[in-house]
């Protein structure tokens, strides 16, 4: 009887690992779907808020400065 269990044990272990892997993939897919839905809702809220209440601190000022290229440093 012990010899039978020693032969069957790798298959039982493989089955348990396979079930855990499938359950993990399903949970990950649910996490990705719920994350996408939450992100879409937050994006919609931000877009609607920007359309209804536009921000007034839009800067059109052009800043003057010096651009340093990496070739100038040699």
Residue, then its C-alpha position, 0 to 999 in steps of 0.5 A: x500500500x505504501x508503494x502505491x502512495x509513493x507512485x501516486x504522490x507526484x501526480x497528486x502534487x502535479x494536480x494540486x499545483x496545476x489547480x493552484x496555477x489556474x486559480x491564480x490566473x483567474x484571480x489575476x484576470x479578475x484583478x486586471x478587469x477590476x483595475x481597468x474598470x476603476x481606472x476607466x471610472x476615474x478617467x471619466x470623472x476627471x474628464x467630466x470634471x475638466x469639461x464642466x469646470x475648466x481650470x483657469x491656470x493654463x500657462x501660455x508663457x514661453x520661458x526663455x532659456x539656454x539649451x545645452x546640447x551634449x556636444x557642447x560639453x566636449 
